[in-house]
Amino acid sequence: MIDKSSPIPIYYQIEEQIKALIESGKLKSGDCLPSEREYAEKFKVSRMTVRQAINNLVNDGFLYREKGKGTFVAQKKFEQVLHGLTSFTEDMKARGLTPGNRIFSFELLFANELIAKQLDMTVRDPVYQIERIRLADNEPIALETSFISANLIKDLTKEAMHQSLYNYIEEELNLRIDYSTQEIEAAPAGDKEAEALGIKKGTPILKILRKSYLEDGKPFEMVKSAYLADRYKFIATMKRSTK
Ligand code: GLP
């Protein structure tokens, strides 16, 4: 209930109560929230106060509004911790979800200048170019375009890419993946991303560019991914170095 004598602002108390209902599963994604008027009566506060609480929860991504329909509970974001190098398959399994892939294209090409530079190879060296939609419990989460050095990652097959690339590298080829560098930026979805992810063109997405290296320091993949921005949250731990 609301404690009007508390120094904690009332709108904040309402926010916390709604959040607790979401976290406990009493309010599920897609559920429609009671109206501002109903909340105002229930908590015996003004509609303005309720509106402030709901606005904050919308801005924080817990709720979303649909014009003329009401306010609904949003899907929970995937939290991705930015330390430790994991694969998509591992990330989904760790969340108790079933990973899946839809392969758009699988080609063995000659590296162009840009790819050759990125993957430390010569122009016309063989490179796999693979486009996959990555799924979690059959739902599209990301569109991924991978450029993989065919000199390092030999005999890659479509079947292997239907499973896990990292698993193929480590278990089938017995190679060791060492580290990756990753760039993350927000961008509007283009036609291709919109179609693959089932969103409208222009919807914000997170673009991630990962370059990964084998134990001997050679880059084996450059991967461009487009993630649903409203489903992902990246969490980094930052330590201030002591001099
Ligand atoms: C993530 C990375 C990719 C990497 C992939 C491997 O999605 N962004 O750079 O290639 O994981 O995942 P998996 O082993 O499931 O194919």
Boltz pocket constraint, residues with backbone or C-beta under 6 A from the ligand:
constraints:
  - pocket:
      binder: B
      contacts: [[A, 86], [A, 87], [A, 88], [A, 89], [A, 90], [A, 144], [A, 146], [A, 161], [A, 163], [A, 164], [A, 165], [A, 166], [A, 167], [A, 208], [A, 210], [A, 221], [A, 223], [A, 225]]
      max_distance: 6.0
